């Protein structure tokens, strides 16, 4: 990525963050982890914050204490052949504010791993195992990181884009 | 929080005190193919480890190879008890990506049929849950009413269970002529039928002894473990997406959200039975106020044309041909759309890269998360209580495994 586009992205991020400064998740992240938010997007009424990979547990904890008490969903998107390849996606819900926020972590192909957030939300347990099973992204600190849906002896990670839809024959 | 995490693999213990017992995958009370590995001390459960995946069919992967409209029938097959909720959630997600406005008549039809689906699903839950606990009669009563709902589905969509009735941009067909009368008749009889079920169970001492104080789950644990829907409301959390984050026009309907503070299997029973009564109310409102008008959005490149138009107008024929052979392109973007299904928060995360096929579709299914609470509910209780706890979370393995 050239520095010009990087600069542009930074400006876009700052504009979105400024426009949503009232959002408790944005405010809390800006106050406690100002460097952790790498990108911010607001599309179709949904706020997406891309967080630095090593800061995801802190970011989740910060957003949780800002009122987003419920982890709705955790999944992954494979952007093969682009880099970084995996987008681990967290959908968080605040029942008191009636709002949602999406956190993303970009994970490179060479080292597909990110810290587990089971210490923040135990609900992430099955979700992280599912992502590990189907995408091969490892979650550091997960208490029981084994395949969830597929048999233990299965080869490959079927939801990766380079895995054929019909499987290998 | 750590104590809420499901235990790692259960292996045979190296002492004589406890033993491992496999419950399922062919146990009749596991509603499909759930396998629970129990570590038991006599008859008391020490640890529980759910083992899932027996019904995994790779639906999320298959979605990526289909056009957007071809995914709708796949969503039916996720949860065979509430196909319309899956249809609805998927269609709302794609419509959000397309920024497509759905006509009011279609919205009301969707609400009406969603509530009938909820009734259908709760009836199966009530029948099988009571049957698990030894009350066989209720099953026959519930399936009598369920049969009528399925006949209505058959009439309106041509299918009893895999309806695929909701389409991107609206619904598939105009309802048949006698639809109103049949639904009205059904909704009229249902309240007294629900009284009948309650007569069989609510005062039944055998049933009460099996469910009161069993399967306790506190509100904090429920939220930490991702529990939604009736089990969450039975733990005292007043949260219903239909009321709190309305979709598809639910803000126009009056209904109350039943909540209980008992946190046990009994509370989940009470909440669901109350919910059935509320569903009847919503469905009645939707039937009374069903507006006239179009059933599909005015978007010829997205919704299929009427048969008549297709046979008489060149342009409609071309649109039909294009949609069927090439699909329709959806602008790039990511959306997460959640609805309140019969079992809790159902969410569809749809990612588009601007082509006619979804780049990624992920389903957040309620019982997938709720199943994680099974250990919290069962540890320290008897094996017989495990059966009550499984029934109380209304488990559907199709949506857990996908």
HADDOCK unambig.tbl for C-alpha pairs under 7 A between the chains (distance, minus, plus):
assign (segid A and resid 70 and name CA) (segid B and resid 223 and name CA) 6.14 0.50 0.50
assign (segid A and resid 70 and name CA) (segid B and resid 224 and name CA) 6.99 0.50 0.50
assign (segid A and resid 70 and name CA) (segid B and resid 226 and name CA) 6.80 0.50 0.50
assign (segid A and resid 71 and name CA) (segid B and resid 226 and name CA) 6.36 0.50 0.50
assign (segid A and resid 72 and name CA) (segid B and resid 226 and name CA) 6.64 0.50 0.50
assign (segid A and resid 73 and name CA) (segid B and resid 364 and name CA) 6.11 0.50 0.50
assign (segid A and resid 77 and name CA) (segid B and resid 360 and name CA) 6.81 0.50 0.50
assign (segid A and resid 98 and name CA) (segid B and resid 244 and name CA) 6.81 0.50 0.50
assign (segid A and resid 98 and name CA) (segid B and resid 245 and name CA) 6.72 0.50 0.50
assign (segid A and resid 119 and name CA) (segid B and resid 1 and name CA) 6.64 0.50 0.50
assign (segid A and resid 119 and name CA) (segid B and resid 2 and name CA) 6.72 0.50 0.50
assign (segid A and resid 121 and name CA) (segid B and resid 224 and name CA) 5.41 0.50 0.50
assign (segid A and resid 121 and name CA) (segid B and resid 225 and name CA) 6.87 0.50 0.50
assign (segid A and resid 122 and name CA) (segid B and resid 1 and name CA) 6.66 0.50 0.50
assign (segid A and resid 122 and name CA) (segid B and resid 4 and name CA) 6.30 0.50 0.50
assign (segid A and resid 122 and name CA) (segid B and resid 5 and name CA) 5.82 0.50 0.50
assign (segid A and resid 122 and name CA) (segid B and resid 224 and name CA) 5.88 0.50 0.50
assign (segid A and resid 122 and name CA) (segid B and resid 225 and name CA) 5.51 0.50 0.50
assign (segid A and resid 123 and name CA) (segid B and resid 224 and name CA) 5.97 0.50 0.50
assign (segid A and resid 123 and name CA) (segid B and resid 225 and name CA) 4.03 0.50 0.50
assign (segid A and resid 123 and name CA) (segid B and resid 226 and name CA) 5.06 0.50 0.50
assign (segid A and resid 123 and name CA) (segid B and resid 369 and name CA) 6.57 0.50 0.50
assign (segid A and resid 125 and name CA) (segid B and resid 5 and name CA) 6.93 0.50 0.50
assign (segid A and resid 144 and name CA) (segid B and resid 8 and name CA) 5.27 0.50 0.50
assign (segid A and resid 148 and name CA) (segid B and resid 52 and name CA) 6.72 0.50 0.50
assign (segid A and resid 148 and name CA) (segid B and resid 53 and name CA) 6.65 0.50 0.50
assign (segid A and resid 149 and name CA) (segid B and resid 52 and name CA) 6.07 0.50 0.50
assign (segid A and resid 149 and name CA) (segid B and resid 53 and name CA) 3.93 0.50 0.50
assign (segid A and resid 149 and name CA) (segid B and resid 56 and name CA) 6.36 0.50 0.50
assign (segid A and resid 149 and name CA) (segid B and resid 401 and name CA) 6.54 0.50 0.50
assign (segid A and resid 150 and name CA) (segid B and resid 53 and name CA) 6.09 0.50 0.50
assign (segid A and resid 159 and name CA) (segid B and resid 61 and name CA) 5.92 0.50 0.50
assign (segid A and resid 165 and name CA) (segid B and resid 61 and name CA) 6.57 0.50 0.50
assign (segid A and resid 165 and name CA) (segid B and resid 62 and name CA) 6.69 0.50 0.50
